């Protein structure tokens, strides 16, 4: 069985809040990712993520906003296993490396 590991970097300010929906365990966002395992883009990414739109909107040509990039950092298959170490990215000066969703909720109106 083949497996891949992906790292996703989202710009949450591009999320269309009207498309978020409440579920039994929280607030949800439907996304779709397009991944090219054979080539990397100019920024080292393998694809991108978009926010989903309804079937009717898709049929009318409406596209969801591009929310961010996808990087494949791990690939395996039955005949060979390859693992690349995830690259640590430095946080911009003056900002902590990791923040929870609640830390950004005021910025996006939640």
C-alpha positions as CSV (number, residue, x, y, z in Angstrom):
1,X,0.0,0.0,0.0
2,X,1.3,3.5,-0.9
3,X,1.1,6.4,1.5
4,X,2.0,10.0,1.3
5,X,2.5,12.6,4.0
6,X,1.4,16.2,3.2
7,X,1.9,19.5,4.9
8,X,-0.7,22.2,4.4
9,X,-0.2,25.9,4.9
10,X,-3.5,27.9,4.9
11,X,-4.2,31.6,4.8
12,X,-7.2,31.5,7.1
13,X,-8.0,35.1,6.2
14,X,-9.2,33.9,2.8
15,X,-11.8,31.5,4.2
16,X,-15.3,32.5,3.2
17,X,-16.9,32.4,6.6
18,X,-20.4,32.0,5.2
19,X,-19.4,28.6,3.9
20,X,-18.4,27.3,7.4
21,X,-21.0,25.0,9.0
22,X,-21.6,23.7,12.5
23,X,-21.4,20.0,13.2
24,X,-22.0,18.0,16.3
25,X,-18.3,18.4,17.3
26,X,-17.5,21.9,16.2
27,X,-17.2,24.3,13.3
28,X,-16.3,22.7,9.9
29,X,-14.8,23.8,6.6
30,X,-14.9,21.7,3.4
31,X,-11.8,21.9,1.3
32,X,-10.3,20.2,-1.8
33,X,-6.6,19.7,-2.5
34,X,-5.0,19.2,-5.8
35,X,-1.6,17.5,-5.5
36,X,1.1,16.8,-8.2
37,X,3.4,14.1,-6.9
38,X,5.8,14.4,-9.8
39,X,6.5,18.1,-9.9
40,X,7.1,21.0,-7.4
41,X,6.0,24.6,-8.0
42,X,8.2,27.6,-7.9
43,X,7.9,27.8,-4.1
44,X,8.5,24.1,-3.4
45,X,4.9,23.1,-3.2
46,X,3.2,20.1,-4.8
47,X,-0.3,21.7,-5.1
48,X,-2.9,23.8,-3.4
49,X,-6.1,23.8,-1.4
50,X,-9.4,25.4,-2.3
51,X,-12.5,26.0,-0.2
52,X,-15.4,23.9,-1.6
53,X,-18.5,25.4,-3.2
54,X,-21.8,23.7,-3.7
55,X,-22.5,21.4,-6.7
56,X,-24.8,24.0,-8.2
57,X,-22.2,26.7,-7.9
58,X,-19.6,24.4,-9.5
59,X,-21.9,23.7,-12.4
60,X,-22.2,27.5,-12.9
61,X,-18.4,27.9,-13.0
62,X,-18.0,29.3,-9.5
63,X,-14.7,28.4,-7.9
64,X,-13.8,28.5,-4.2
65,X,-10.9,30.7,-3.1
66,X,-7.4,29.2,-3.0
67,X,-6.6,29.0,0.7
68,X,-3.0,27.7,0.6
69,X,-0.4,25.3,-0.6
70,X,0.4,21.6,-0.1
71,X,3.8,20.1,0.2
72,X,4.4,16.4,0.0
73,X,7.1,15.5,2.6
74,X,6.7,11.7,2.7
75,X,6.2,9.0,0.1
76,X,6.2,5.3,0.4
77,X,5.2,2.3,-1.6
78,X,5.4,-1.5,-1.3
79,X,8.8,-1.8,-3.1
80,X,10.6,1.2,-1.5
81,X,10.2,3.5,1.4
82,X,11.5,7.1,1.3
83,X,11.1,9.6,4.1
84,X,12.2,13.2,4.0
85,X,12.6,15.0,7.3
86,X,10.0,17.8,7.6
87,X,11.7,21.2,7.4
88,X,11.3,23.4,10.4
89,X,10.1,26.8,9.4
90,X,11.1,29.8,11.5
91,X,8.3,31.9,12.8
92,X,8.4,35.6,11.8
93,X,10.0,37.8,14.4
94,X,7.7,38.9,17.2
95,X,5.2,36.0,16.6
96,X,5.1,32.7,18.4
97,X,5.7,29.6,16.3
98,X,2.4,27.9,17.1
99,X,-1.0,29.4,18.0
100,X,-4.3,27.8,18.5
101,X,-7.5,28.6,16.5
102,X,-8.8,30.7,19.4
103,X,-5.8,33.0,19.1
104,X,-6.9,34.0,15.6
105,X,-10.7,34.0,16.2
106,X,-10.9,37.8,16.6
107,X,-8.9,38.3,13.4
108,X,-11.5,36.4,11.3
109,X,-14.7,37.3,13.2
110,X,-15.4,34.2,15.3
